[in-house]
Amino acid sequence: MSTENGEWDSVFDSWEREVQDTFRFRLLDLLETAYLEPHEEPFLEAQIEANDLTQAEAEELHRRLVDAQPRVPEMYAPSQTLLGRWIRSFCFTK
């Protein structure tokens, strides 16, 4: 779709993103559950939403966010030691 002066071509070119929106959504989903420093989250979110994000940068962000995910046991239940310590904290007080 081209006009004589090429106005529309420049508009549509600026809308194109190298990284697909589904991959960006996955990155944002990982960002929500990642163990990160509080000051890092807004910076990473801005990086994910940037129009100039390259596929290589997106893959590096993906690796970083996967590494920062909580371990599976931490997501479901405390360890037996922590559970026992918690129970003793209110049952056996003097």
Helices and strands as residue ranges (DSSP letters): H 7-15, H 21-33, H 40-49, H 55-67, H 72-76, H 80-91
